[in-house]
């Protein structure tokens, strides 16, 4: 807005110019009348008065109308309308000069507005940066305080542990002294035990010798006894044989006696019978022979028995000798055993005393062990305290490093790439404010992303497509932005497209466009023609929309209107509209002289029902609708369906010019939903304006920004290729209360479609809406051009 102090001199100059014109126009008449004074004064005086009146009236008639027009334009300029058209600039007179001066003032106001917008953007970015630095400072202070608290606690634990350790050491020293005394006494007892043990060992060695010899003697005696047993066994056998011989002799003797008896009997009977006696004599002889033989055998056996007895006696004598020897060895061993028993008693006594000392040592050692265990616990606590101190030292070092890194450019930077001045300021400047609000709210509620505050990097691209590319590259390469939110026109988007693809940085595009494009690094949050333009055409052709069959297409001469209108012309003809009933006119950006175009629209309409379809972008809309009203064209005679103006543009153009006309978008502020109500309240609180409005690109930025933040958190990274995986197919509930989501294949949003009517209240009333989200179709079947996607 131009300061009124700058406009006041211009108004004064206009007033002076008005009187100057009156004077100039009056002078010739006055001179002529004065020339007549000499002839007839009274008559001349009357004529002079008449001429003066005529001159004054003529001057007022000539000067008042253009001056009033210029005054009206000046007043509008003073009220901040930088789109006002100042008349009479072509005039060579003073009025023309003044008009040209006012135009220069208007241009200066535009430049001042641009400069002010840039200064404001710099201040806002600096405020966010300062807020981020303040966050880092507070975070660092909090972390340092925590570290200091932890260090103090660890130090206290360390001091407590040191005190406890000192007490344990003192107690351990006393118990160690007791252990030393008991151990000394026990050592003495062990020395006595050792001496007795040595004596016992010596006796054991001697006893072992004795026992070894006794064992040897017993072995010998055992051998002798075994030999005696063998001899005795032979004697028993011989005795058995002798017994058998004795029995044989007894039988022989019996038989001999029997024979003798028989011989006597026979001798008494036979007398002379000598034969019987001969037989008996032979048998007796035979028996005698056997007896003699047996007797010899008995003698032999008795000799053997005598010999065995002698050997047995000898062996017995040997055993007796060995046994005597063993007894002597046993006696010696017994003597040694007695000595060892005494030594053992000494050892037992010493061991008992040692046991008592050992118990004392054990008791002291147990207490010492207990104290050592306590000392170990204390040492562990000290170790933990020292480890805590070390950990806190390392944490403090990390915090200092992070703080220094943060202070030298910390935070997550996001680019805001919008025109704050120039022909697109009307549409794009509010989006900068919307993004700032979203960033501030994210920082407030979530601390930014990944624990780091978001810091905006704002660029004023001044509606210059080359500057979009330049600032995009600077944002990425120098400012290190993680994502860019911005652009409006397709020309600006296509200027930025190769840069974000080369740098692999994500661009979130918030407005409707012509389609025919896909990029792996661009997420299209605005509508494709099938989500906005074609539903709008369908509405105009429907009975409720007026049943229009004649269409005048008007737009700005650049990519989006060019391709979109080609699609519309093909679509209309496919719907049965004749080619002669379709007209297309394209004009430059910031086009202001709409008079010829509006007259052409009137001629084309020719009193027939005609709809105007507008793809005009930027501030040219201001001049278009003003000229439309100036030529008396109303929504009743020719409704305008616009695709690039909404609630924000309505505030600039003026409700008087737009009321009754139509617009098609994917969101209107009047859509009833809980999400919409909450966002409108939040936006108005942020703007400090109870009449602040939302629009479709605002919602597009809100959706894209929210989904990007959630994707970053989900993957835990700002790296574009990682974030893309989380974004593809990601969705949320939009401000319309309906779920929207990015198409997994083409990165375009599925959004609902609406047609609305501008109301005098400054809002847009929904008059048609789709049943649900409409799937995007970036590649139109009505355009035969090859794909231009990277």
C-alpha positions in Angstrom: 0.0 0.0 0.0 1.2 3.5 -0.9 1.6 5.8 2.1 -1.1 8.5 2.1 1.6 11.1 2.8 3.1 10.3 -0.7 -0.3 10.7 -2.4 -1.4 13.9 -0.7 1.0 16.1 -2.8 -0.4 14.5 -5.9 -3.9 15.4 -5.0 -2.9 19.0 -4.2 -1.2 19.2 -7.6 -4.4 18.0 -9.2 -6.4 20.7 -7.5 -3.9 23.4 -8.6 -3.9 22.0 -12.1 -7.7 22.3 -12.1 -7.7 26.0 -11.3 -4.8 26.6 -13.7 -6.8 25.2 -16.6 -9.7 27.5 -15.7 -7.4 30.5 -15.7 -5.8 29.6 -19.0 -9.1 29.0 -20.7 -10.5 32.4 -19.4 -7.6 34.6 -20.4 -8.3 34.8 -24.2 -11.9 35.8 -23.7 -10.9 38.4 -21.1 -8.4 40.0 -23.4 -10.9 40.3 -26.2 -13.5 41.9 -24.0 -11.0 44.4 -22.6 -10.3 45.5 -26.2 -13.9 46.5 -26.5 -13.9 48.6 -23.4 -12.9 51.8 -25.2 -16.0 51.6 -27.5 -18.7 50.9 -25.0 -17.7 50.4 -21.4 -21.1 49.4 -20.0 -21.6 47.0 -22.8 -18.0 45.8 -22.6 -18.4 45.2 -19.0 -21.5 43.1 -19.6 -19.7 41.2 -22.3 -16.7 40.6 -20.1 -18.9 39.3 -17.3 -20.6 37.0 -19.8 -17.3 35.8 -21.2 -15.9 35.3 -17.8 -18.9 33.1 -16.9 -18.6 31.2 -20.1 -14.9 30.6 -19.7 -15.3 29.4 -16.1 -18.1 27.0 -17.2 -16.0 25.8 -20.1 -13.0 25.3 -18.0 -15.0 23.4 -15.4 -16.5 21.2 -18.1 -13.2 20.5 -19.8 -11.1 20.0 -16.7 -13.4 18.4 -14.1 -14.1 15.1 -15.7 -10.5 13.9 -16.4 -9.3 15.5 -13.2 -12.0 13.7 -11.3 -11.0 10.4 -13.0 -7.4 11.0 -12.2 -8.3 11.9 -8.6 -10.4 8.7 -8.3 -7.4 6.6 -9.5 -5.1 8.5 -7.2 -7.4 7.7 -4.3 -7.5 4.0 -5.2 -3.8 4.1 -5.4 -3.6 5.7 -2.0 -5.9 2.9 -0.6 -3.4 0.3 -1.7 -4.8 -0.8 -5.1 -1.6 -1.2 -7.0 -3.6 -2.7 -9.9 -5.4 0.6 -10.6 -5.1 1.8 -14.2 -4.1 5.5 -14.4 -5.7 7.3 -17.4 -4.4 10.2 -19.6 -0.7 9.1 -19.5 -0.6 9.6 -23.2 -1.6 13.3 -23.0 1.2 15.8 -23.7 -0.2 18.4 -21.3 0.2 18.8 -17.6 -2.6 16.4 -16.8 -0.7 13.7 -18.8 2.5 14.5 -17.0 0.8 14.2 -13.7 -0.7 10.9 -14.7 2.7 9.7 -15.7 4.1 10.8 -12.4 1.4 8.9 -10.6 2.2 5.8 -12.7 5.8 6.1 -11.7 4.6 6.4 -8.1 2.5 3.3 -8.7 5.5 1.4 -10.0 7.5 2.6 -7.1 4.8 1.3 -4.8 5.0 -2.1 -6.5 8.7 -2.1 -6.1 8.4 -1.0 -2.5 5.8 -3.7 -1.9 8.2 -6.3 -3.4 11.0 -5.0 -1.3 8.8 -5.0 1.8 7.8 -8.5 1.1 11.4 -9.6 0.8 12.3 -7.8 4.0 9.4 -9.3 5.7 10.3 -12.8 4.4 13.9 -12.3 5.5 12.7 -11.2 9.0 10.4 -14.2 9.2 13.1 -16.6 8.1 15.5 -14.9 10.6 12.8 -15.3 13.3 12.6 -19.0 12.6 16.4 -19.3 12.6 16.6 -17.4 15.9 13.8 -19.6 17.3 15.8 -22.6 16.2 19.0 -21.1 17.8 17.0 -20.4 20.9 15.7 -24.0 20.8 19.3 -25.3 20.4 20.5 -23.0 23.3 17.7 -24.2 25.6 18.3 -27.8 24.6 22.0 -27.3 25.2 21.4 -25.6 28.5 19.0 -28.3 29.5 21.4 -31.0 28.5 24.3 -29.3 30.3 22.2 -28.9 33.4 21.4 -32.6 33.2 25.0 -33.4 32.7 26.0 -31.2 35.6 23.3 -32.8 37.8 24.5 -36.2 36.8 28.1 -35.2 37.4 27.2 -33.9 40.8 25.3 -37.0 41.6 28.1 -39.2 40.4 30.6 -37.1 42.5 28.4 -37.5 45.6 28.2 -41.2 45.0 32.0 -41.2 44.5 32.6 -39.3 47.7 30.2 -41.5 49.6 31.8 -44.6 48.2 35.3 -43.3 49.1 34.1 -42.7 52.7 32.7 -46.2 52.9 35.8 -47.6 51.3 37.9 -45.8 53.9 35.9 -47.4 56.7 36.1 -50.8 55.2 39.8 -50.4 54.8 40.2 -49.5 58.5 38.1 -52.4 59.6 40.0 -54.7 57.3 43.3 -53.5 58.7 42.2 -54.4 62.3 40.9 -57.8 61.2 44.0 -58.4 59.1 46.1 -57.8 62.3 44.1 -60.5 64.1 44.5 -62.8 61.1 48.2 -62.2 61.2 48.5 -63.0 65.0 46.4 -66.2 64.6 48.2 -67.1 61.5 51.6 -66.7 63.4 50.4 -69.0 66.2 49.1 -71.4 63.7 52.4 -71.3 62.0 54.2 -72.3 65.2 51.8 -75.2 65.7 52.3 -76.2 62.1 56.1 -76.1 62.7 55.6 -78.5 65.7 53.3 -80.6 63.5 56.0 -80.6 60.8 58.7 -81.8 63.3 56.4 -84.5 64.6 55.5 -85.4 61.1 59.1 -85.7 60.2 59.7 -87.9 63.2 56.6 -89.9 62.3 57.9 -90.2 58.8 61.3 -91.4 59.9 59.7 -94.0 62.2 57.3 -94.9 59.4 60.3 -95.5 57.1 62.0 -97.8 59.8 58.7 -99.5 60.5 58.3 -99.9 56.8 61.7 -101.7 56.6 60.8 -103.9 59.6 57.4 -104.6 58.2 58.9 -105.3 54.8 61.3 -107.8 56.3 58.6 -109.3 58.4 56.4 -109.5 55.4 59.3 -111.3 53.6 59.7 -113.7 56.6 56.0 -114.3 56.7 56.2 -115.0 53.0 59.0 -117.5 53.6 57.1 -119.1 56.5 54.1 -119.3 54.2 56.2 -121.0 51.6 57.5 -123.4 54.2 54.0 -124.1 55.5 52.9 -124.8 52.0 55.8 -127.3 51.7 54.9 -128.8 55.0 51.3 -129.1 53.9 52.5 -130.8 50.7 54.7 -133.2 52.8 51.9 -133.9 55.2 49.6 -134.5 52.2 52.2 -137.1 50.9 52.4 -138.7 54.4 48.6 -139.0 54.4 48.7 -140.7 51.0 51.5 -143.1 52.1 49.6 -143.8 55.3 46.5 -144.7 53.3 48.6 -147.0 51.1 50.2 -148.6 54.2 46.7 -149.2 55.5 45.7 -150.8 52.2 48.8 -153.1 52.5 48.0 -154.0 56.0 44.5 -155.0 55.0 46.0 -157.1 52.2 48.3 -158.8 54.6 45.4 -159.3 56.9 43.4 -161.0 54.1 46.5 -163.1 53.1 46.9 -164.1 56.6 43.3 -165.1 56.9 43.4 -167.0 53.7 46.7 -168.7 54.8 45.1 -169.7 58.1 42.1 -171.1 56.2 44.4 -173.0 53.9 46.3 -174.4 56.7 43.1 -175.5 58.4 41.9 -177.0 55.1 45.3 -178.8 54.7 44.9 -180.2 58.2 41.4 -181.4 57.5 42.5 -183.0 54.3 45.4 -184.6 55.9 43.1 -186.1 58.5 40.7 -187.5 55.9 42.8 -188.6 53.0 45.7 -189.9 54.5 47.3 -190.9 51.5 45.7 -188.6 49.3 48.5 -186.1 48.6 46.9 -184.3 45.7 44.8 -182.0 47.9 47.7 -181.0 50.0 49.8 -180.1 46.9 47.1 -177.7 45.7 46.9 -176.1 49.1 50.6 -175.9 49.3 50.8 -174.0 46.1 48.2 -171.5 47.2 50.0 -171.0 50.5 53.2 -170.5 48.6 51.5 -167.9 46.4 50.1 -166.1 49.3 53.4 -166.2 51.0 54.9 -164.6 48.0 52.3 -161.9 47.9 52.8 -161.3 51.6 56.5 -160.9 51.0 55.9 -158.5 48.2 53.5 -156.5 50.3 55.9 -156.5 53.1 58.6 -155.0 50.9 56.1 -152.4 49.7 55.3 -151.5 53.2 58.9 -151.1 54.0 59.3 -148.8 51.1 56.3 -146.8 52.1 57.4 -146.5 55.6 60.8 -145.3 54.4 59.0 -142.7 52.3 56.9 -141.7 55.3 60.0 -141.4 57.4 61.6 -139.3 54.8 58.6 -137.1 54.5 58.4 -136.8 58.3 62.0 -135.7 58.4 61.3 -133.1 55.7 58.3 -131.9 57.6 60.3 -131.6 60.7 62.9 -129.6 58.9 60.3 -127.3 57.4 58.7 -126.9 60.7 62.0 -125.9 62.2 62.5 -123.4 59.3 59.0 -122.0 59.9 59.8 -121.8 63.6 63.0 -119.9 62.8 61.1 -117.5 60.4 58.4 -117.0 62.9 61.0 -116.1 65.6 62.5 -113.7 63.1 59.1 -112.2 62.3 58.4 -111.8 66.0 61.6 -109.9 66.4 60.7 -107.7 63.5 57.2 -107.2 64.9 58.6 -106.3 68.3 60.8 -103.6 66.6 57.8 -102.4 64.6 55.7 -102.3 67.7 58.4 -100.2 69.4 58.3 -97.8 66.4 54.6 -97.8 66.4 54.7 -96.8 70.0 57.0 -94.0 69.1 54.8 -93.0 66.2 51.7 -93.1 68.5 53.5 -90.6 70.7 54.3 -88.4 67.7 50.7 -88.8 66.5 49.5 -87.7 69.9 51.7 -84.6 69.6 50.5 -84.0 66.1 46.9 -84.4 67.3 47.4 -81.9 70.1 49.1 -79.5 67.7 46.4 -80.0 65.1 43.8 -79.3 67.7 45.5 -76.1 68.7 46.0 -75.3 65.0 42.3 -76.0 64.5 41.5 -73.4 67.1 43.8 -70.9 65.5 42.4 -71.8 62.1 38.9 -71.1 63.4 40.1 -67.8 64.6 41.8 -67.2 61.3 38.6 -68.3 59.5 36.5 -66.0 61.6 38.8 -63.1 61.0 39.1 -64.1 57.3 35.3 -64.3 57.0 35.0 -60.9 58.3 37.8 -59.7 56.2 36.2 -61.4 53.2 32.9 -59.7 54.1 34.6 -56.4 54.3 36.4 -57.2 51.1 33.1 -57.9 49.6 31.8 -54.6 50.9 35.0 -53.0 49.5 34.2 -54.7 46.2 30.7 -53.3 46.2 32.1 -49.9 47.1 34.7 -50.2 44.4 32.0 -51.2 41.9 30.0 -48.1 43.0 33.1 -46.0 42.6 33.7 -47.6 39.2 30.1 -46.9 38.2 30.4 -43.3 39.5 33.7 -42.9 37.5 32.1 -44.5 34.5 29.1 -42.1 34.9 31.5 -39.2 35.1 33.3 -40.4 32.0 29.9 -41.0 30.2 28.7 -37.6 31.2 32.0 -36.1 30.1 31.6 -37.8 26.7 27.9 -36.7 26.6 28.9 -33.1 27.4 31.5 -33.3 24.6 28.9 -34.6 22.2 26.4 -31.9 23.3 28.9 -29.2 22.8 29.8 -30.6 19.4 26.1 -30.8 18.5 25.4 -27.4 19.8 28.2 -25.9 17.8 27.0 -27.7 14.7 23.4 -26.5 15.4 24.5 -22.9 16.0 26.5 -22.9 12.7 23.5 -24.1 10.7 21.5 -26.6 12.5 17.9 -27.5 12.0 16.2 -29.1 9.1 15.9 -26.5 6.3 13.0 -26.5 3.9 12.7 -24.3 0.9 9.7 -22.0 0.3 9.9 -21.1 -3.4 7.1 -18.6 -4.2 6.6 -15.2 -5.8 6.1 -12.5 -3.2 5.9 -9.8 -5.9 5.1 -9.5 -9.5 2.1 -10.8 -11.4 1.8 -14.0 -9.2 2.0 -12.2 -5.8 -1.7 -12.3 -5.4 -1.8 -16.2 -5.6 1.6 -17.1 -4.2 2.3 -14.8 -1.3 -0.4 -16.3 0.9 1.2 -19.7 0.4 4.4 -18.5 1.9 2.5 -17.4 5.0 0.6 -20.8 5.0 3.9 -22.7 5.0 5.3 -20.6 7.7 2.3 -21.3 9.9 2.6 -25.1 9.2 6.3 -25.0 10.0 5.8 -23.1 13.2 3.0 -25.5 14.3 5.1 -28.5 13.5 8.0 -27.1 15.6 5.6 -26.3 18.4 3.8 -29.7 18.5 6.5 -32.1 17.4 9.8 -30.2 17.8 10.2 -30.3 14.0 11.3 -33.6 12.5 13.9 -36.1 13.7 14.3 -34.0 16.9 15.4 -31.0 14.9 13.4 -27.8 14.4 12.4 -26.9 10.9 13.9 -23.7 9.5 12.4 -22.1 6.4 14.5 -20.8 3.6 12.4 -18.2 1.7 13.0 -16.9 -1.7 11.1 -14.2 -3.6 11.1 -15.3 -7.2 9.3 -12.1 -8.4 7.2 -14.0 -10.9 10.4 -14.6 -12.9 10.7 -18.2 -14.1 14.5 -18.0 -14.4 14.7 -16.9 -10.7 12.8 -20.0 -9.7 15.5 -22.1 -11.1 18.3 -19.9 -9.7 16.8 -19.8 -6.2 16.1 -23.5 -6.3 19.7 -24.3 -7.0 20.9 -21.9 -4.3 18.5 -23.4 -1.8 19.8 -26.9 -2.4 23.5 -26.3 -2.9 24.1 -23.5 -0.4 21.3 -23.6 2.1 21.0 -27.4 2.1 17.3 -27.6 2.1 15.8 -31.1 2.5 12.7 -30.4 0.4 11.2 -27.5 -1.6 7.6 -26.4 -1.4 6.6 -24.1 -4.1 6.1 -22.9 -7.7 2.7 -22.1 -9.1 2.8 -21.8 -12.9 3.9 -24.7 -15.0 6.7 -22.5 -16.4 8.1 -22.1 -12.9 7.8 -25.8 -12.2 9.5 -26.8 -15.5 12.3 -24.4 -14.7 12.9 -26.1 -11.4 12.3 -29.7 -12.6 15.8 -30.4 -14.0 17.5 -29.0 -10.9 15.6 -31.1 -8.3 16.1 -34.2 -10.5 19.8 -33.5 -10.8 20.2 -32.7 -7.1 17.8 -35.5 -6.1 15.7 -33.2 -3.9 12.0 -33.4 -3.5 9.7 -30.7 -4.9 6.1 -30.5 -3.6 3.9 -28.7 -6.2 0.6 -27.2 -4.8 -1.5 -26.1 -7.8 -3.5 -27.6 -10.6 -1.7 -28.1 -13.8 -2.0 -29.4 -17.3 -0.6 -32.9 -16.6 1.6 -34.6 -19.3 4.4 -35.0 -16.7 5.8 -37.3 -14.1 9.0 -37.0 -12.2 10.4 -39.3 -9.5 11.4 -36.2 -7.5 8.2 -34.1 -7.8 5.0 -34.8 -5.8 2.0 -33.2 -7.4 -0.5 -32.1 -4.8 -2.6 -30.0 -7.2 -5.2 -31.3 -9.7 -4.8 -32.8 -13.1 -7.4 -31.8 -15.7 -9.6 -34.8 -15.0 -9.8 -33.7 -11.4 -10.7 -30.1 -11.9 -11.2 -28.7 -15.5 -13.3 -31.6 -16.9 -15.7 -31.9 -13.9 -16.2 -28.1 -14.2 -17.1 -28.4 -17.9 -19.4 -31.3 -17.1 -21.2 -29.1 -14.6 -21.6 -26.2 -17.1 -23.1 -28.6 -19.6 -25.4 -30.2 -17.1 -29.0 -29.0 -16.7 -28.3 -27.7 -13.2 -25.3 -25.9 -14.5 -27.2 -24.2 -17.3 -26.9 -26.7 -20.1 -24.3 -24.5 -21.9 -23.3 -25.5 -25.5 -21.2 -22.4 -26.4 -17.8 -21.8 -24.7 -15.3 -18.9 -24.9 -11.9 -20.2 -23.6 -9.6 -17.4 -22.3 -6.3 -17.8 -20.6 -2.7 -16.7 -20.1 -0.4 -17.6 -22.9 1.9 -20.2 -21.3 2.1 -24.0 -20.8 -0.8 -24.7 -18.5 -3.5 -22.7 -20.4 -2.2 -23.9 -23.7 -2.4 -27.6 -23.0 -5.4 -27.4 -20.7 -7.4 -25.6 -23.4 -6.4 -28.1 -26.0 -7.7 -30.8 -23.7 -10.9 -28.8 -23.2 -11.5 -28.2 -26.9 -11.1 -31.9 -27.7 -13.3 -32.9 -24.7 -16.1 -30.4 -25.7 -16.1 -31.7 -29.2 -16.2 -35.3 -28.0 -19.3 -34.2 -25.9 -21.0 -33.0 -29.1 -20.1 -29.2 -29.0 -19.4 -27.9 -32.5 -16.0 -26.4 -33.2 -17.6 -23.1 -34.3 -19.2 -22.9 -30.8 -15.7 -22.9 -29.2 -13.4 -19.9 -29.2 -9.9 -19.6 -27.7 -8.0 -16.4 -26.7 -4.7 -16.3 -24.9 -3.0 -13.2 -23.5 0.3 -12.4 -21.9 1.0 -12.4 -18.1 -0.2 -9.2 -16.3 -2.4 -8.4 -19.3 -4.3 -5.2 -18.4 -6.1 -4.0 -21.5 -9.0 -6.5 -21.7 -11.4 -4.2 -23.5 -10.9 -5.8 -27.0 -11.2 -9.3 -25.6 -14.4 -8.6 -23.6 -15.9 -7.0 -26.7 -14.9 -10.1 -28.7 -16.6 -12.3 -26.1 -19.8 -10.2 -26.4 -19.7 -10.6 -30.2 -19.1 -14.4 -29.9 -22.0 -14.7 -27.4 -24.3 -12.8 -29.7 -27.1 -13.0 -27.1 -26.9 -16.8 -26.9 -26.2 -18.8 -23.7 -22.4 -18.8 -23.5 -20.0 -19.8 -20.7 -16.5 -18.3 -20.3 -13.9 -20.8 -19.2 -10.9 -19.0 -17.7 -7.3 -20.2 -17.3 -6.1 -16.7 -16.6 -3.3 -16.7 -14.0 -2.0 -13.9 -11.8 -3.0 -10.3 -11.4 -4.4 -10.3 -15.0 -7.6 -11.6 -13.4 -8.0 -8.3 -11.6 -8.2 -6.4 -14.9 -10.2 -9.1 -16.6 -13.1 -9.1 -14.1 -13.1 -5.3 -13.7 -13.4 -4.9 -17.5 -16.0 -7.6 -17.6 -18.1 -5.7 -15.1 -17.4 -2.4 -16.8 -18.8 -3.7 -20.1 -21.9 -4.9 -18.3 -21.3 -8.7 -18.6 -22.8 -10.5 -15.6 -22.9 -14.1 -14.5 -26.5 -14.2 -15.8 -25.4 -13.3 -19.3 -22.1 -15.2 -19.4 -20.9 -17.0 -16.2 -17.1 -17.3 -15.9 -15.7 -20.7 -14.7 -12.2 -20.1 -13.4 -9.5 -22.7 -12.6 -6.9 -20.4 -11.0 -8.7 -18.1 -8.6 -10.2 -19.0 -5.2 -10.7 -17.4 -1.8 -7.3 -15.6 -1.6 -7.6 -14.1 -5.1 -11.2 -13.1 -4.3 -10.0 -10.8 -1.6 -7.8 -9.0 -4.1 -10.1 -8.9 -7.1 -13.1 -7.9 -5.0 -16.3 -9.7 -4.2 -18.3 -7.2 -6.2 -16.6 -8.3 -9.4 -16.8 -12.1 -8.7 -20.2 -12.6 -7.1 -22.2 -15.2 -9.1 -19.2 -16.5 -11.2 -18.0 -20.0 -10.7 -14.7 -21.8 -9.9 -13.6 -25.4 -9.8 -11.1 -26.8 -7.3 -10.4 -29.7 -5.0 -11.1 -27.8 -1.8 -13.2 -24.8 -0.6 -13.0 -23.1 2.7 -16.8 -23.7 3.2 -16.6 -27.5 3.0 -18.1 -28.7 6.3 -15.7 -30.8 8.2 -14.1 -30.9 11.7 -10.6 -30.8 10.1 -11.6 -27.7 8.1 -13.0 -25.9 11.1 -9.9 -26.6 13.2 -7.5 -25.4 10.4 -9.5 -22.2 9.7 -9.4 -21.3 13.4 -5.6 -22.0 13.5 -5.0 -20.0 10.4 -6.9 -17.0 11.6 -5.2 -17.1 14.9 -1.8 -17.2 13.2 -2.8 -14.4 10.8 -4.4 -12.3 13.5 -7.3 -11.7 11.1 -10.7 -13.1 11.8 -11.6 -12.8 8.1 -8.5 -14.6 6.8 -9.3 -17.3 4.2 -8.1 -20.7 3.1 -7.9 -22.0 -0.4 -7.1 -25.0 -2.5 -3.3 -24.5 -2.8 -3.2 -24.0 1.0 -4.7 -27.4 1.5 -2.4 -28.9 -1.1 0.6 -27.5 0.9 -0.9 -28.7 4.1 -1.3 -32.2 2.8 2.1 -32.4 1.1 3.9 -30.9 4.1 2.2 -33.2 6.6 2.8 -36.3 4.6 6.5 -35.3 4.1 7.0 -34.8 7.8 5.4 -38.1 8.6 7.4 -39.9 5.9 10.7 -38.4 7.3 9.8 -39.6 10.8 8.8 -43.0 9.5 12.1 -43.7 7.7 14.2 -41.7 10.2 16.0 -40.0 7.3 15.9 -36.8 5.3 17.5 -38.5 2.3 15.1 -38.1 -0.7 15.2 -41.6 -2.0 14.4 -43.0 1.4 11.6 -40.5 2.0 10.1 -41.3 -1.4 9.6 -44.9 -0.4 7.5 -43.8 2.6 5.6 -41.2 0.5 4.5 -43.4 -2.3 0.9 -44.4 -1.4 0.9 -42.3 1.8 -2.3 -40.7 2.7 -4.3 -38.8 5.4 -7.6 -37.1 6.0 -7.7 -33.8 4.2 -9.5 -30.6 5.2 -12.5 -31.8 3.3 -12.9 -34.7 5.8 -12.1 -37.1 3.0 -9.0 -39.3 2.8 -6.5 -38.3 0.2 -3.3 -40.1 -0.8 -0.4 -40.0 -3.2 -0.6 -42.4 -6.1 2.1 -45.0 -5.6 2.9 -44.9 -9.3 2.7 -41.3 -10.6 3.1 -39.2 -7.3 -0.2 -37.3 -7.9 -2.8 -36.9 -5.1 -6.2 -38.6 -5.2 -8.5 -35.8 -4.2 -12.2 -35.0 -4.3 -13.5 -32.4 -6.9 -15.8 -29.4 -6.2 -17.5 -26.7 -8.2 -18.3 -23.5 -6.3 -20.0 -20.1 -6.7 -18.5 -16.9 -5.5 -20.7 -15.2 -2.9 -20.9 -11.5 -1.9 -19.7 -12.6 1.6 -16.3 -13.3 0.2 -16.7 -17.0 0.4 -17.3 -19.8 -2.1 -20.5 -21.9 -1.9 -20.2 -25.5 -2.9 -22.7 -26.3 -5.6 -21.4 -29.7 -6.8 -18.9 -32.3 -5.5 -17.7 -35.7 -6.5 -18.8 -38.8 -4.7 -15.3 -39.4 -3.4 -11.6 -38.9 -4.3 -10.9 -38.7 -8.0 -8.0 -40.7 -9.3 -5.4 -38.5 -11.1 -4.8 -38.9 -14.8 -1.6 -37.0 -15.6 -1.6 -38.3 -19.2 -4.6 -37.0 -21.0 -6.1 -39.1 -23.8 -7.0 -35.8 -25.5 -3.3 -34.7 -26.0 -1.3 -36.6 -28.6 2.0 -35.0 -27.5 4.7 -37.5 -26.4 5.3 -37.6 -22.6 7.6 -34.9 -21.3 8.4 -36.5 -18.0 12.0 -37.0 -17.0 
